[in-house]
Each structure stands twice: as C-alpha cells, then as structure tokens.
C-alpha cells in the first residue's frame, strides 16, 4: 500500500481500525463489564477491550487498567487495545459475557 504522505498513512490506519472496531466490538459503558462507570465507554469483544486514546486515562484511573501488563497493551492509530491475556482484562470480558448471558436467558 502506497501513501502520498505520512498524514494519509495515519488517516488510513485510523479508518481501518475504526471499521474493525465497528464490525467486531460492542460499545458499552464500563459498568457493564464490572468497572466504575466513571471509567467511561469501551469497546469489547471476546479477546480485547479497546478504548479511544482520549479516554485511556479514565480507564486507567477509574478502571484500574494502569496495572495491566504492558506486554498486553497495544496502541494502533487512535485506539489502545488491552488483550485478554491480562487477568484484569479477562475478568472484565468474563463479567460482560456473564451479564449478557443473564440478559438473554
């Protein structure tokens, strides 16, 4: 893939990441995955929790994600992805899936 300039590359990466999130993640309040509502809104699926970089400080502070192992945190474009390989993240995903299963039943 060729880009005219660095800004075009950044825009293309962000567009790709945002499309992937729209297609593969649920947008939820952090209270739905067992976190303080003040942590804001996250995107969640079975393997990751993602947050826009502008909201990452809230998730770190109110959600305790500052304690996540940095080996399992990846920034791509404007989004930060927390892998379920970290225990804190996996617990949130499990809490969300359990709550969703209860709503379906």
Steps between C-alpha positions, in 0.01 A plus 500: 500500500640837399426831668548854374625616838511406865167664576332283236653192659376600846150572368486165322612312812242679715223432248595131489511470880166679543333275241638192672369620837155578355481155342645289782446670836208602722502858628409496870510698820774371726237421762386211274835326544537546874686831500423840648263689270740797520748298291282591202424306186698212354480264206502133592513158337612156617870581466548873556379815663570807290475866589559820308830650613318811629316282755790278600591701811147458637513124441841482663399704805139395566525153345837401641645432156824674592586169667463300178816334381634729228596195293126462438428863410529617139429839348386505139409835354273684742406188699656307785434125509520298822537126440309234692842345570504741795300377802333838564377519141384138497299556817320796340424298187369212713282739704357649180433159344335376821277808518406459133418131548272595791319756283447246220361232737 
